[in-house]
Amino acid sequence: MSIRAQQDETLGTQIKRIHEESRGTYGSLNRAVHKRRPAAGLIFHSDRGMEYGNSLFKARLAHLGILQSMNRRAR
């Protein structure tokens, strides 16, 4: 296998992992909202993980009226 093919495979594996993590996080958010029924204006604080910066996740928070708060970048 060429170096380029190995790099592509590694990138593909990373993208797949990020997608799976995001899907799990999105599902967890939906289950929590269904169970607890939070009021609009709730603040969701998290680290800067890729799954929390995902556009689908951010759009879902906005749709639910949940404000997103993230840690600052490390220096």
C-alpha positions in Angstrom: 0.0 0.0 0.0 1.4 3.4 -0.9 2.0 6.1 1.6 -0.8 8.2 0.0 -3.2 5.3 0.3 -2.3 4.8 4.0 -2.8 8.6 4.7 -6.2 8.4 2.9 -7.2 5.4 4.9 -6.1 7.1 8.2 -8.1 10.2 7.3 -11.1 8.2 6.4 -10.9 6.3 9.7 -10.7 9.6 11.6 -13.7 11.1 9.7 -15.7 7.9 10.4 -14.8 8.1 14.1 -15.7 11.7 14.4 -19.0 11.0 12.7 -19.8 8.1 15.0 -18.9 10.2 18.1 -21.1 13.1 16.8 -24.0 10.7 16.2 -23.7 9.3 19.7 -23.6 12.8 21.2 -26.5 14.0 19.1 -28.5 10.9 20.2 -27.6 11.5 23.9 -28.8 15.2 23.6 -32.1 14.1 22.1 -32.7 11.5 24.8 -31.8 14.0 27.6 -34.1 16.6 26.1 -37.0 14.1 25.7 -36.6 12.9 29.3 -36.0 16.3 31.1 -37.8 18.8 28.9 -35.5 21.8 29.6 -36.7 25.3 29.3 -35.4 27.6 26.6 -32.3 29.4 27.7 -30.5 26.4 29.2 -26.8 26.8 28.9 -24.9 23.7 27.6 -21.3 23.9 28.6 -18.7 21.5 27.1 -15.1 21.2 26.1 -14.1 22.0 22.5 -14.5 18.5 21.2 -15.2 18.0 17.5 -18.6 16.4 18.3 -19.8 19.5 20.1 -18.6 21.8 17.3 -20.4 19.7 14.7 -22.9 21.9 12.7 -25.7 19.4 13.1 -25.2 19.4 16.9 -25.0 23.2 17.1 -28.2 23.5 14.9 -30.0 21.1 17.2 -29.1 23.1 20.3 -30.2 26.4 18.6 -33.5 24.7 17.5 -34.1 23.7 21.1 -33.3 27.2 22.5 -30.2 25.9 24.3 -27.2 28.2 24.4 -23.8 26.7 23.8 -20.8 27.5 25.9 -17.4 26.0 25.3 -14.0 26.1 27.1 -11.4 28.5 25.8 -8.6 27.1 23.7 -5.6 26.0 25.6 -2.6 28.2 25.2 
